[in-house]
């Protein structure tokens, strides 16, 4: 099974500002690329801005957006998309990803909310993705997101996700933890969901930790270590599809860099054993 060509490879780490100086002083050998939320870095200047530029000159980066609000009925913030384009050009960043969700309605809502699984929503979101791709002059990757309630359902989650990707002709950011979290919260088979992902469109993947509210209710927090069932799902994906670039997300409760690197090393170990013929 051949995967989408991408300049990303190996294992990556989400870059948070508290980690920047540690990474420059003690560069982790096994981190092949870094991911940033451009909203948090576009305006950075001064010493931190110089440090950031020093790292983007040495390593590959991918932008992972938080606020395009692709599912919103608000007008697309095209001025912001042009800012992202300039930022990516400045730092030599080739890849951009966003969530299949929305976070605005007559103003910013500061949360990632679920889109109805309807044909109307497929058409609406795909048209907005097309416009973003036209401005950025590249395909973007769309992430399968965690969600905790339904807002309308004419089709399954995986059918909705695939319909948007097909209609928009975009790439995929495969979030392995989100598959696991949703499978527990909504009672479906994680492996069955995984098997229907359009593998040839995968740009890269996310893996992260979550919070256990109850046995049947998990919250996608990116604030904890990765649990065994999520590691197992990632291994299964490599076994079925071959290895794809995979990034460790950790947004808060940041441990020492050495602990994050140990999880990145674990990804690299699975990648070394996960090739298929």
ZABA-49776 format. One record per residue (C-alpha): residue number from 1; x, y negated, z. Coordinates in Angstrom, 2 decimals, padded with zeros to 5 digits. Example, Ala and Ser with C-alpha at 12.3 -4.5 7.8 and 13.67 -1.06 7.14 Angstrom:
2
PT    nr        px        py        pz
PT     1    012.30    004.50    007.80
PT     2    013.67    001.06    007.14
//
This chain:
277
PT    nr        px        py        pz
PT     1    000.00    000.00    000.00
PT     2    001.66   -003.24   -001.11
PT     3    001.16   -006.28    001.07
PT     4    000.86   -009.90    000.03
PT     5    004.20   -011.49   -000.81
PT     6    005.18   -014.02    001.84
PT     7    008.42   -015.73    002.78
PT     8    007.69   -014.82    006.40
PT     9    009.14   -011.58    007.71
PT    10    009.72   -009.63    010.88
PT    11    008.49   -010.96    014.21
PT    12    007.64   -014.51    015.24
PT    13    006.92   -016.56    018.35
PT    14    004.46   -019.36    018.96
PT    15    006.47   -022.49    019.79
PT    16    005.33   -024.53    022.79
PT    17    007.13   -027.73    023.78
PT    18    008.41   -026.36    027.13
PT    19    010.27   -023.66    025.17
PT    20    011.99   -025.92    022.66
PT    21    015.19   -026.78    024.54
PT    22    015.62   -023.20    025.81
PT    23    015.30   -021.87    022.26
PT    24    017.89   -024.33    020.95
PT    25    020.31   -023.57    023.78
PT    26    019.81   -019.79    023.66
PT    27    018.48   -018.91    020.17
PT    28    016.66   -015.54    020.29
PT    29    018.19   -013.29    017.67
PT    30    015.05   -011.24    017.03
PT    31    012.69   -014.19    016.39
PT    32    012.46   -014.50    012.62
PT    33    009.94   -017.35    012.45
PT    34    007.98   -019.74    014.66
PT    35    004.39   -020.91    014.60
PT    36    003.18   -024.36    015.64
PT    37   -000.15   -026.16    015.86
PT    38    000.59   -029.21    013.67
PT    39   -001.81   -031.32    015.73
PT    40    000.68   -031.07    018.61
PT    41    003.78   -031.93    016.57
PT    42    002.90   -034.35    013.76
PT    43    003.41   -037.45    015.90
PT    44    006.36   -036.19    017.94
PT    45    009.37   -038.49    017.94
PT    46    012.41   -039.42    019.96
PT    47    014.65   -036.74    021.44
PT    48    012.01   -033.99    021.18
PT    49    011.39   -034.92    017.57
PT    50    015.11   -034.55    016.84
PT    51    015.20   -031.20    018.62
PT    52    012.18   -030.03    016.64
PT    53    013.75   -031.07    013.33
PT    54    016.94   -029.26    014.29
PT    55    014.97   -026.03    014.73
PT    56    012.91   -026.39    011.53
PT    57    016.18   -026.76    009.61
PT    58    017.35   -023.40    010.97
PT    59    014.22   -021.21    011.06
PT    60    011.09   -020.53    009.05
PT    61    007.89   -022.02    010.42
PT    62    004.16   -021.60    009.83
PT    63    001.47   -024.12    010.76
PT    64   -001.57   -022.77    012.60
PT    65   -004.32   -025.38    012.68
PT    66   -006.73   -026.02    015.54
PT    67   -009.02   -028.77    014.31
PT    68   -009.98   -028.52    010.64
PT    69   -013.38   -027.26    011.81
PT    70   -013.98   -025.27    008.65
PT    71   -017.47   -024.19    009.65
PT    72   -018.74   -027.63    010.67
PT    73   -021.42   -029.64    008.91
PT    74   -019.32   -032.77    009.56
PT    75   -017.37   -034.06    006.56
PT    76   -013.99   -032.43    006.15
PT    77   -011.27   -034.68    007.57
PT    78   -009.31   -035.00    004.35
PT    79   -007.05   -037.72    005.74
PT    80   -005.85   -035.25    008.33
PT    81   -005.29   -032.58    005.68
PT    82   -003.06   -035.01    003.79
PT    83   -001.15   -035.63    007.05
PT    84   -000.62   -031.90    007.37
PT    85    000.61   -031.74    003.78
PT    86    003.20   -034.47    004.43
PT    87    004.27   -032.83    007.69
PT    88    004.79   -029.49    005.94
PT    89    006.80   -031.13    003.16
PT    90    008.98   -032.98    005.69
PT    91    009.84   -029.79    007.56
PT    92    009.94   -027.37    004.64
PT    93    006.98   -025.34    005.93
PT    94    005.32   -023.15    003.29
PT    95    002.43   -021.51    005.14
PT    96   -000.71   -022.80    006.84
PT    97   -003.46   -020.90    008.67
PT    98   -006.73   -021.84    010.37
PT    99   -009.55   -020.25    012.35
PT   100   -012.81   -019.07    010.81
PT   101   -014.78   -021.23    013.23
PT   102   -015.73   -024.85    013.90
PT   103   -014.90   -027.36    016.60
PT   104   -016.82   -030.51    015.73
PT   105   -020.38   -031.78    015.43
PT   106   -020.69   -035.56    015.34
PT   107   -017.38   -035.60    017.18
PT   108   -014.78   -033.15    018.44
PT   109   -016.06   -030.36    020.72
PT   110   -012.63   -029.13    021.96
PT   111   -013.53   -025.47    021.53
PT   112   -013.58   -022.95    018.70
PT   113   -017.20   -021.95    018.11
PT   114   -018.64   -019.09    016.02
PT   115   -020.12   -019.55    012.57
PT   116   -023.40   -017.80    011.69
PT   117   -022.83   -014.60    009.72
PT   118   -024.99   -015.72    006.80
PT   119   -024.59   -016.07    003.05
PT   120   -025.26   -019.80    003.32
PT   121   -022.36   -020.11    005.77
PT   122   -020.10   -018.08    003.46
PT   123   -020.70   -020.56    000.63
PT   124   -020.30   -023.58    002.91
PT   125   -017.06   -022.47    004.56
PT   126   -015.53   -021.21    001.32
PT   127   -016.10   -024.55   -000.38
PT   128   -014.28   -026.33    002.45
PT   129   -011.39   -023.86    002.29
PT   130   -011.17   -024.47   -001.46
PT   131   -010.88   -028.21   -000.83
PT   132   -008.14   -027.74    001.80
PT   133   -006.24   -025.49   -000.61
PT   134   -006.60   -028.04   -003.40
PT   135   -005.13   -030.79   -001.20
PT   136   -002.31   -028.68    000.22
PT   137   -001.64   -027.14   -003.21
PT   138   -001.31   -023.67   -001.71
PT   139   -003.46   -020.86   -000.37
PT   140   -004.12   -020.90    003.34
PT   141   -004.73   -017.95    005.65
PT   142   -007.98   -017.59    007.61
PT   143   -008.00   -015.92    011.03
PT   144   -010.62   -013.47    012.29
PT   145   -011.64   -015.12    015.55
PT   146   -012.93   -014.01    018.94
PT   147   -016.51   -015.03    019.77
PT   148   -018.84   -014.44    022.69
PT   149   -022.33   -014.96    021.31
PT   150   -024.16   -014.69    017.99
PT   151   -025.49   -017.80    016.26
PT   152   -027.26   -016.01    013.43
PT   153   -026.50   -012.71    011.75
PT   154   -027.45   -011.51    008.27
PT   155   -024.35   -009.35    007.99
PT   156   -021.67   -007.79    010.16
PT   157   -018.60   -009.68    011.34
PT   158   -016.26   -007.84    008.98
PT   159   -018.59   -008.28    006.00
PT   160   -018.86   -012.00    006.75
PT   161   -015.09   -012.37    007.12
PT   162   -014.40   -010.50    003.88
PT   163   -017.08   -012.45    001.99
PT   164   -015.50   -015.77    003.02
PT   165   -012.01   -014.59    002.06
PT   166   -013.26   -013.33   -001.31
PT   167   -015.35   -016.43   -002.09
PT   168   -012.57   -018.82   -001.06
PT   169   -009.79   -016.74   -002.65
PT   170   -007.66   -017.36    000.43
PT   171   -005.24   -015.29    002.48
PT   172   -005.71   -013.58    005.86
PT   173   -004.24   -014.15    009.29
PT   174   -004.96   -010.85    011.00
PT   175   -005.47   -011.32    014.75
PT   176   -005.10   -007.87    016.30
PT   177   -006.06   -008.96    019.81
PT   178   -009.26   -010.58    018.52
PT   179   -010.30   -007.31    016.91
PT   180   -009.82   -005.52    020.22
PT   181   -011.56   -008.23    022.28
PT   182   -014.56   -008.35    019.94
PT   183   -014.78   -004.56    019.78
PT   184   -015.18   -004.42    023.58
PT   185   -017.50   -007.42    023.86
PT   186   -019.74   -006.46    020.93
PT   187   -019.47   -002.69    021.01
PT   188   -017.94   -001.77    017.68
PT   189   -015.09    000.47    016.53
PT   190   -011.84   -001.53    016.31
PT   191   -010.23    000.97    013.93
PT   192   -013.21    000.87    011.60
PT   193   -012.98   -002.95    011.53
PT   194   -009.24   -002.81    010.90
PT   195   -009.68   -000.37    008.02
PT   196   -011.84   -002.88    006.12
PT   197   -009.40   -005.80    006.28
PT   198   -008.21   -006.80    002.76
PT   199   -004.63   -005.75    003.42
PT   200   -003.18   -007.19    000.23
PT   201   -004.16   -010.67    001.43
PT   202   -002.44   -010.53    004.82
PT   203    000.00   -013.43    005.22
PT   204    000.90   -012.53    008.80
PT   205   -000.65   -011.32    012.05
PT   206   -001.17   -012.47    015.63
PT   207   -000.88   -010.38    018.75
PT   208   -001.65   -011.77    022.20
PT   209   -002.88   -011.11    025.70
PT   210   -006.35   -011.70    027.12
PT   211   -008.26   -012.00    030.40
PT   212   -010.48   -009.19    031.72
PT   213   -013.65   -010.76    033.10
PT   214   -015.37   -007.36    033.32
PT   215   -014.98   -003.90    031.80
PT   216   -017.22   -004.96    028.90
PT   217   -016.27   -008.65    028.73
PT   218   -012.81   -009.83    027.65
PT   219   -011.74   -013.43    027.05
PT   220   -009.12   -014.27    024.44
PT   221   -006.81   -016.53    026.47
PT   222   -003.27   -016.04    025.11
PT   223   -002.26   -016.40    028.74
PT   224   -001.11   -012.89    029.65
PT   225    001.07   -010.04    028.47
PT   226   -000.22   -007.75    025.73
PT   227   -002.06   -004.64    026.96
PT   228   -001.46   -001.09    025.74
PT   229   -004.65   -000.74    023.62
PT   230   -003.68   -003.84    021.63
PT   231   -000.15   -002.56    021.11
PT   232   -001.68    000.73    019.93
PT   233   -003.93   -001.09    017.46
PT   234   -000.93   -002.94    016.03
PT   235    000.97    000.33    015.66
PT   236   -002.01    001.86    013.89
PT   237   -002.13   -001.09    011.49
PT   238    001.55   -000.62    010.62
PT   239    001.05    003.12    010.16
PT   240   -001.92    002.62    007.84
PT   241   -000.79   -000.42    005.87
PT   242    002.94   -000.84    006.25
PT   243    004.70   -003.58    008.18
PT   244    003.63   -007.22    007.93
PT   245    005.00   -010.32    009.69
PT   246    003.64   -010.44    013.25
PT   247    003.68   -013.31    015.73
PT   248    003.45   -013.27    019.52
PT   249    001.01   -015.90    020.84
PT   250    001.36   -017.25    024.38
PT   251   -000.34   -020.59    025.09
PT   252   -000.16   -020.96    028.87
PT   253    001.13   -019.18    031.99
PT   254    004.40   -019.25    030.07
PT   255    006.93   -016.81    031.52
PT   256    010.69   -017.23    031.10
PT   257    011.80   -017.11    027.48
PT   258    013.47   -013.76    028.14
PT   259    010.08   -012.16    028.88
PT   260    008.59   -013.50    025.66
PT   261    011.59   -012.27    023.71
PT   262    011.11   -008.81    025.24
PT   263    007.60   -008.69    023.71
PT   264    008.98   -009.92    020.39
PT   265    011.58   -007.14    020.61
PT   266    008.74   -004.65    021.12
PT   267    007.08   -005.91    017.93
PT   268    010.37   -005.46    016.08
PT   269    010.67   -001.91    017.45
PT   270    007.20   -000.99    016.18
PT   271    007.99   -002.58    012.82
PT   272    011.10   -000.44    012.52
PT   273    009.02    002.69    013.02
PT   274    005.90    001.61    011.15
PT   275    006.87    001.74    007.49
PT   276    004.67    003.82    005.18
PT   277    005.71    005.25    001.83
//
